[in-house]
Amino acid sequence: QVQLVESGGGLVQAGGSLRLSCAASGRTFSVYAMGWFRQAPGKEREFVAVISWSGGNTYYADSVKGRFTISRDNAKNTVYLQMNSLKPEDTAVYYCAASAKPLGPGARQVARVYDYWGQGTQVTVSS
């Protein structure tokens, strides 16, 4: 089992920045990739970004490309999501997820293929 705990959410004005953290514990050696998803009220959970645990390869949703950066610190078993130039439409609960298997290009943005999830952290962007 892998446990994930997110932190760093909050209230910020449009144009501002936040950095989310996701600390992993347990069988972290089994993790191939970690991703961030978000879910706004009344909407489906959507992919934000993913990073491979070993090589550090990254992939982003078009809606956040150029504004958000995903990174990892293997020594701390932590993944970060730096969010800049935030917009009101970025308001959502942000979830960290981990996959215990390699993810191909067609799977990495699909929520159901991830094996472990955090409890989520609220991000609210005011206009």
N, C-alpha and C positions, 0 to 999 in steps of 0.2 A: 504494500500500500504506500501511496504517496499523499502527504498532506500539504495543502496549499493555503497560505494566508495572505490576503491582499491588504494593503494599506496605502494611504496617501490621497484618498479622495477628499472632496470638499467642494466649497462654493467659490467660484472665481468669475470675474467679469470677462465678457467677450474680449478676445485678444490676449488674454492672460495665459499663464502656463501652470501646469501641475505635473508632478512625477509620481506615478504609481509604482509600488513595489509588490512583488510576489515572492514570498519566502517558501521554499520547498523543504520538506523533511521526510524522513522515512527512507524508502527504497529509491532514492534519487538516482542511483546508478542505472536504474531501468528506464530512465526518461530519455526519449529521443528528441522530443521537441516540446516547446512551451509556447502557448499562444495567449492572446488577449481577445476577448469577445465583449460585446456590450449589448444591453437590452434596455430599450426605452419603454415607457408605459404603453401598453396596447400593441407593441411591435414584437416581432420575432427576434431572437438572439442573433446578432450579426457579427461576423468576423471583423477583427481590427488588424491584427498583426501576429506573426509567428516567427520564432527563431529556433534554429536547430541547436541542440544542447552541446554538441561537440564542435561542429565547424562554424557555428555562428551565422549561418546563412539566414537571411531575413526575407520576409515577404509581407506586403501591406495591402490593405484594401485601398481602392482608388480614392475613397472619400477622405483618407487620412494621409495619403502619400505626400511627402514634403513637409508635413506638419508634426507628425508623430515619429518617434524613434524607439525601437525596441532593442534592448541590450541585455546582456547577462553577465553575472559574476559567478563563475563556477565555484570559486573558493567559498563563496557565501551561499551557494545554492539559491541564488536570487535572480529574478528577472525583473527588469524595469520597463516602464513605458513612459517616456518623456513626451508630454503633450504640449505643444506650443500653438500659438495663434488659435486658441480655442474659440469655438462658435457655439451659439445656443443649441444647435442641432447635435452637438456632441454630448448633450445631457443624457445620461443613462447610468445604469448600474454596470460597472465594469467587472468582468470575471476573468480570472486567470485559469488556464487549463493546461494539462500535461498529457502527452501521448507516450504510451509505453511501446510504441511501434513506429517504424519509419513512416513518414507521410509523403505520398507523392503529390505532384502539383494539383491533381484533381481533388485531393482529400484534405489538404491542410487548412482550408477555410470552412470545412464542414464540422459543425459543433459535435455531432453525434459520434464522430470517430475518436474524440478525445476521451481518455480513460478517467481522469481525475479533474475535479473542479474545486475552486475556492468558494467562499461564501459571498463574494462580491463586495464592491466598495462604490458608494454613490459619488458621481461627479455631476455637479450642477453648474451650468454656465449661464450667467444672467446677461441680458442684452442691454 
